[in-house]
Amino acid sequence: MDIQSLLLVEENSALVAAISNGCLICNSALDRQVDGLFDTRFGIDGDYQVSRCDNCGLEQIQPLPTEDHLKYLYETYYNFGGEEGTFYIALREWFFLSPLYRLWVFLDGDLSFHGYKGRGRLLDVGCNEGRGLKLYRRSGFEAEGLELNEKAASEARKAGFTVHTGMLDDFQPREAYDVLVLSNVLEHSLDPKSMLLSARRVLKPGGEIWISCPNNQSWLRKVFGRYWINWHVPFHIVHFSPSVLSRLLSDTGFEEVKLRQITPAAWVGSSFLSWIFSRPGRPTKELRNPFLVCTLLFFVRGVLFPALIAGNWLDKGDCIAVSARASAIKV
């Protein structure tokens, strides 16, 4: 790492240390719920806690990272900023584009909406290197992406996709979209209400938003404690319950809100691996071990499926999947 990068890290580390004084949605007081959290994936240094808003019920991490520090972390650790050319990545790419993936989505749950078919202009926010764009195009959509990581965006463009770079709040499309996808994206936002208002702005009246995010009411959160894979500090900024997310969508100009519960085997398996192998300050390489991951996927889906189904029925699934329509009246 060069001197400029080191200075950036030091500067942002100081800024990250500031504790938020209020809820990111309503600025109300926060009550600490969980502490002693650490990065169980990449081994990034830092000690975090999660607090809940007394008023609206939103949960958020403390201390909050700055936008600049988050950008640095994404470019360093996510996708084309971190892992390239490994056997795990090659196997994952093959699987996602194979017929086996369609079958797996049917059995395991479609948290990325890759099985949805339709027409019209679709914007995938946080499209990374464009893997999802390929699947949306196969499903009939005119798929475009919005990505913060320029390196990942350039990879998607090589595959022939239009990919815009920047934040959704600043994005000004030439034409409104029929569908906007926030697949495991909204929980990464430092201002989720603003993100949803921006999503409403770039959608046509009656256009659909598809959202998936971890469920803070998940029974697996209690089972795995601080090793629950969806704490994902410092990247997961906010944590939603179904009721909090539904209310926030209504407040930001969406209607016909439909929620369902999914518990992906990959998430359960990752929580197991985190529980067994994760240690503060150390990357959990076992999360990228194809043999371990595949073994746990089939174990979870084949053996634990009654517990997963029961959790979904009781609204305690690991993932909330939501669809809603943009109202004709803008907020």
Secondary structure as UniProt FT lines:
FT   HELIX           3..16
FT   TURN            24..26
FT   STRAND          30..37
FT   STRAND          48..53
FT   TURN            54..56
FT   STRAND          59..62
FT   HELIX           67..77
FT   HELIX           79..81
FT   HELIX           87..96
FT   HELIX           99..108
FT   TURN            111..112
FT   TURN            114..115
FT   STRAND          121..125
FT   TURN            128..129
FT   HELIX           131..138
FT   TURN            139..140
FT   STRAND          142..147
FT   HELIX           150..158
FT   TURN            159..160
FT   STRAND          163..165
FT   HELIX           168..170
FT   STRAND          177..183
FT   HELIX           186..188
FT   HELIX           192..202
FT   STRAND          203..215
FT   TURN            216..217
FT   HELIX           219..224
FT   HELIX           225..227
FT   TURN            229..230
FT   TURN            233..235
FT   STRAND          238..240
FT   HELIX           242..251
FT   TURN            252..253
FT   STRAND          254..262
FT   HELIX           265..277
FT   TURN            280..281
FT   HELIX           285..288
FT   HELIX           290..303
FT   HELIX           305..313
FT   TURN            314..315
FT   STRAND          319..326
//
